[in-house]
Amino acid sequence: MTQKLLRGRLLTFHRAPQDGSDTQAYTYLEDAGLLISDGIIQGSGPFDSILAKAPDVPITDHRPHLMMAGFIDTHIHFPQVQVIASWGSQLLDWLNNYTFPEETRFACEDHSHRMAQAFFDQLVAHGTTSAAAYCSVHKTSADAFFSEATRRNMRMLGGKVLMDRNAPADLLDTPQKGYDETKALISEWHSKGRNGYVITPRFGITSSPEQMETAMALGAEHPDCHIQTHLSENKDEIAFTRELYPQARDYLDVYQSYGLLRDNTLLGHAIHLEPREVDALAETGAHPVFCPTSNLFLGSGLFDHRNLTARGVQSGIATDVGAGTSYSMLQTLKEGYKVLQLQGQSMHPLQAFDWATRGNANVLGLEDKIGTLASGTEADVVILNSSATSAMALRMERAESLAEELFVLQIMGDDRAVEEVYVSGVAQKACQDRPAGVVRFSGGITA
């Protein structure tokens, strides 16, 4: 048995905070111990009490930094790592000019494996320990993705995209080929180690009705596999989809009519929704995914979080690299805050950090495994340094509460604020020489 004890300030959420005063939604301890055994959290609490239960366990002291569950990204494109920061298009042009040409390269096994290593390096560097990812249409890309996830023992979800039209020939499968390769990938990777397979029709524009039927068959045959696709990101996209599926009541009905809406369905973007579509989301339990940096970058529109939440729809939040502009969930939360501000909506920093951890785990149906620091969950932990840069340290001199510190991390933080990352209890980053940080407030549950 391999055990270790992490020491630092600890923050973990039990449910979504209703507002900044909702101190019952989380636990915050200023001097905590987090006991890890063979990759599983065995307990947490005041440091002295945890130490008394495990007096001989090696201690890693992360004070004064903040220990939280690792970040979870619910929508990201693995094959787009080298087209992030590509200039000047809205969605459909961006796909044709950048995404599709780039994804043709993933037919090459060597390239797929090289990019998989780079992709996971970026996730870890930014504090992300789990993600739901799109691979390319090529089986080689999904094999590389899951091979690297397995090597690192990370809890990852992913799947090869199904697409049989409206893309370059090198990116097209057929309904039968897409079905056969997906079945093979599920057999090879799903529930093996910490891997989960996601059935992935890219979106209605690139999947024919015949391929949607195969996606429906895959979903029925594998109800424990997630389903992911895109929805109502761009008005031209919506119009084109309606032309391709004239019988559909609306865009969402394309997926609903093929039985693809259920409580483990992830729908990227979901910006321009009709009232009936919101009703259908509420009825089926399917999850929209808010991708703020991508939506701003492509000029797609503003996600209406308040309306969806009021209807009982639970949304994820995600980077959407490569149209998304950063691997950092901190930067994603920053831009999410701005998108909501533009609509007169709010995101308290406690709500933001819950969303990127426990909230996203709940969307994925994995809250019993990841997203919190609860006993019995997997020891995926991020250590955050709120004084990682000189500008942050200067601001932190005036911080007087946990909420203020979290907001500094949310607005000013990036990979430099990620001091260390633990995946299944194993440290992933070399410690760097950084300022120790200044934390001036006290009181444990101050918000």
N, C-alpha and C positions, 0 to 999 in steps of 0.2 A: 504494500500500500504506500503510495506517494502522497504525502501531505505537505501543505504549506499554509502559512498564515499571513494574510495581507493586512497592513495597518494603514489607516488613513481616515479621512472624513468619508462618510457613506451616505448615499442617497439612493433609495429605491422606492418605486411606486406600487401601490396596491390597487388603485383604480384611477380613472381620469379625474383630476382636480376640477371642481366646478368653477373655481375662481382662485385668486391668489391667497385667499384666507382659509382655504380648505386644507388644513393641516392634517386631517385624518386620512387624506388620500396617499400619504407617503410617510416614510420613515427617514429622518435625517439625524445622524449621529456625528458629533465633532471629533470623537476619538474612538474609532470602531475597529473591530477585528472581523475579518472574513476568512473563515476556515474552509479550505478546499482539500478534498481527498479524491485522487484519481479522476480529476476533471469535473467533479460534482461539488456544489456548495453544500457543506455539512452544517454550517451555522453562521450566524452573524449577530453582533451585539456590541455593547461596550467592550473596549479592548481588554480590560482587565478580566472581565468575566469569561471571555472567549479564551484568553491565555490560560486561565486557571483550569480549563477543560483540556487544554492541549499544551502543557508546559514545555514539551521538548520539540515542538514543531518549528522548523526554520521560519523566521519572520522576515518579510520584505516590507520595509517601512516607506510608505508613499506620502507621509505627512509633509506639507499641509494640503496635499492635493486631494481631489474628490474622486471617490470610487463609485462607479455606476455600472449598470448592465451595458454591455456593448451595443452600439447602434445597429439598427436593422433597416435595410433599404428594400422597399417593396416593389421597385420597378427600375431596372437598370439593364442596359444593353451591352453585354460582354464584347461583341465584335466591333463596337464603335469607339474603342479606346483611343484610336489614332485619328479620329475625325472630330473629337471634342475641340471646340474653338475653331470651327469652320464657318467662314463669314457668309452672312447675307442672304438667307432664304427663309421663306415660310415653309410649312410642313411638307407639302407634296414635292416642291422643288428641292428641299433639303434632302429628302429621301432619294430622289433621282440623281442629284448632283454629288452627294457625298456618301450617304449610307449604303445604297445598293452597290456602287462600285467597290466600296471598302469591304463589304461583306463577301464579295466573290473571292477574296483572298483566303477565306477560311475553308475553302476546299482542300487547302494544303495542310497536312497533318503537322508538319514542323512549325509552320506559322501559327497554327491554332495553339499549340503547346507553348510557344514563346509568348504569345499574347495572353494566354491564361495565367502564366506566372506573373506577368506585368500587371494584369488586372487585379489579381489577388493581392499583390504588393500594395497597390493603391488603396484597396479597401482597408487593409490592415493599417496602413499609414494614417488613414483618416478616422480610425476608430470603429469601422464597420466590421462586425463579426458574423453577420448573416445577411443574405440578400435573396431576392427573387429576380432571376436574370433571364433575359432573352439570349439564346445563342443564335447562330445563323441557320440557314436551311440545311446546312451540311451536317451529317452525323458526326464527322470529325470534330466539329466545333464543340458539340455537346460532350463527346467523349473527353476532349481536352479539359473542358470546364469541370466535369465531375472528377476526372483524375486528379486535377490540382486541388479541388476541394477535399478529396479523400486524403491526399498527401498531407494537407495541413490540418485535417480533422476539424474542418469548419462545417457548421450547419448551414447548408446552402440548398436553394431551390432553383431549378432551371429547366429549360427545354428547348429543343430545336424548333424554329418557327416552321409552320405549315404555310406554304404560299405557292400557288400554282398558276397565277396570272398577274398581269400588270407589273412586271418586274423583268430585269434582264434574264435571258435564257439560262445563264449560269446560276441563277438564284431560284429557279423553279423546280419544284418536285411535281409529282402527280398525286391525286387523291390516294391511290394505292400505295405509292412509294412513301408518301408522308405517313400513312397509317402503319406500314410495315416497319419503317425505321423508328417511329415513335414506340411501337410495341417492343422492339428490340432494346431500345434505350431504357424503357421502363423496367424490363426484365434485368438489364445489366446494372442499373444504378438506383432505382427507386427503393427507398428504405434500406439501402446498403450503407452501413455506417451512419453518418449524419446527413445523407443526401435525400432530397425529395424531388420527384419529377413533376414538371408542370406541363400540361397539355397546352400548346401555344399556337393557335391560329393567329397570325400576325394582326390582321384586321380584315374587315369585309372586302376592302378593295383588292387585296391580294389573295383572297381565297374564294373559289367558285362555290356555288351551292353544293356541288358534288363533294368538294373538300370539307365544307361545313358538315355534311352528313357523316364523313369519316371522323371529324372531331367529335360529333355527337356520339358516335359509336365508341370512341376511345373514352370519353367521359363516362358513359354508362358502364363500360367494362372496368374502369378504374376510378371508382368514386372517391378513393382516398388521395388521388392525385389532384393537385390544384389545377385550375384553368386560368390562363392569362391572355389578355388581348388589349386592344386600344379602342377607345370610345370617345367620339365627339370632341376631338382636340381642336379641330379647325373647320371653319364653315365650308370651305371648298371640299374638304374631305367628306363632310356630311352630305353635301349635294351629290358628290360622285357616288357615294355609297347608296344613296336613295335611287340613283339611276340604275345601279347594278342590281338592286333588290327592290324593284318597284312594288312588290306585294307587301313589303314590310310596313308596319304602322309608323315606324320611326327607326332611327339608327339602332337603338338598343334591341329592338324587336328582331333584328337580323340574328343576334345571338340568342335571344329568348326563344325564338321559334325553332331553334335547333337544340334546345335543352341545355344551353351552356351557362345559364344563370343559376348559381347555387351559393351556399355560404362559404365555399372555398374558391370563388371566382374573383379575380383581380382585374379591374378595368382601368387602364391607364388614362388619366386626364379628366374625362367626364366633365368638361367645362360647359358646353352649350346643351343643356338638358331640357327636354320638354316635360311638362307636368306628369304625363303618363309614364315617362321613363323614371322619374323620381319615385313614383308609386311602385313601379316594378322592382326597383332596387330595394325599397323598403320591404316589399312582400317576399322577395327571394333571398334576402340576406347577402347579396353580392356586394362587393366592396369597390367603390371608386378609389383611385390613387391620385393624390394631389402631387403634381410635379412642378413646383413653382419656378425653379431656375429655367427649365425647359420652356414653360409656358410664356415666360417673359422674353426669353431669347428668340423664340420663333414668332413672337407677337400673337400667340394663339388666343389669349383671353384670360379671364380671372375666375378662379375656382370659387364656387359659392358654398363655402364650408358651413356657414350658419344655417342655410336652408336645408342642406342634407342632414346635418346633425339634428335639427328640429324634427325631421321626419324619422329619426331613429336609424339613419344610415351611418354606418361606421366606416370612415375612410382611412386609408393609409397615406403616408407621406414619403416621398422618394426623390432621388436625384435625377433619374432619367438620363444619366450619361449615355451617349454623347451629345444629344441636343441640350441636355442639362449641362451646366457650366462648371460643376465642381463635384468631386467624389465625396465631399464633406457634408455630413448630415447637419453639422453646425451651420454651414453656409446655406443649406437647404432650408433650415428653420428660419434663418435671417430673411431670406427672400419670401418665404411663406408669410412671415409677419407683415412684410410690405404689401403683398398681394391682398391680404385681409384688410389692412389699413385703408387701402384704396376703396374698399367697399363699406367702410364704416364698421368693420368687424374687428375682433380682437383675438390675440393669442398671448396669454400670460406665459412667461418663461417656464413656470412649473408645468403648464399644459403642454408646452412645446417639447420639453424633455421627456415627459410621459409619452407623448405621441411617437417620438423617435425610438422608444425602447419598449415599454410594456404595451403601448397602444398598437404599434406595428406588429408585435408578437401576437396580440389578440386578433388582429385582422387576419393573420396567417393561421390562426388556430393552434398556435404553439406557445401560449402563455405558460403552460405547465413545464416547458422546457427552457425557454429563453426569455429575455426581456425584463427580468427582475433579478434581484439578488436573494430570492427566497431559498430556504433550505430545500435540497432535492433537485434544484434546477442546474442546468449545465453552466460551468464556470467560465462564461464569456464576459469579460470585464474590461471596461475602459477607465483609465486614470487620466483625469483632466486637470490641466494646470491653467488656472484663470489669470496667471501673471506671466504667460509664456512669452509675450513680447513686451518691449518697453512701454508701448502705448497702453497695453492691457494692464501692466503693473501700475502705471500712473493712474489709470481709472480705478483700479482696485483699492488704491489708497483711500478712496472716498466711499467704497461699498460698505453698506451697513446691514445687509441682510443676504440670506441665501438667494432670494429671488433676484436681487441686483447682481450677484455673482453669476448666476445662470444667464442673465441677460447679457452680461459682458461676454461670456463664452459664446452665446448665440449670435451676437452682432459682430464681435471682433475676432472670434475664434476660427481656426482652421486646423490643418494637420499639425501645426506647431504647438497647439494647445493639447495635443494627444501625447501625454507623457509616456504611457505604456499601454499595451493591449494584451489581454490574456485570452487565449482560445483554448477551451477545455482545460483551463488552469495553467497553461504553458505561456510564458512571456514571449511576445513576438518582436518587440522592438528593443534595441540596445538603449540603455539609459544614456541620456545626453546631459551635458552640463548646461543647466538652465538656472535662472534665478529661483530661489526657494519659494518665492511668492509671498504675498501679503494678504492675510485674511484677518480683518479687524473686528468682525462682528462675532457675537456669541449668543448663546441661548437655545441652540439645538433646533427648534422648530420655527424660528423666525422666518416669515415669508415676506 
